[in-house]
Amino acid sequence: QVQLVESGGGLVQAGGSLRLSCTASGNTFSTYTMGWFRQAPGKERELVARISQRGGSTYYRDFVKGRFTISRDNGKNTMYLQMNSLKPEDTAIYYCAAKSPMATMYSSWGQGTQVTVSS
């Protein structure tokens, strides 16, 4: 399994921006489909966006389309989530996760980074 570490969370006013990073250990990062998830207090964890192994294919949930951008740099073993036009309802712990090619579920998770959007 790959080890994942998120960074870049913080407190921002509504309408502001943050960029999250997820850095992976080892030399197999490019073989994983990667995803960003979030969990708000009292709610279940939900997928935010995902990106294919080489970055050519991305998927976004409707609630972040047009505001968030997922990307990856396989040379740096890092995935990013650029978050613009943030809303208070985006407040959550954000997690990155990795899914190996033949797997149906994400098997490696980071520890999470808190994003708080004030109104």
Secondary structure, 3 states (H helix, E strand, C coil): CCCEEEECCEEEECCCCEEEEEEECCCCHHHCEEEEEEECCCCCCEEEEEECCCCCCEEECHHHCCCEEEEEEHHHCEEEEEECCCCHHHCEEEEEEEECCCCCCCCEECCCEEEEEEC
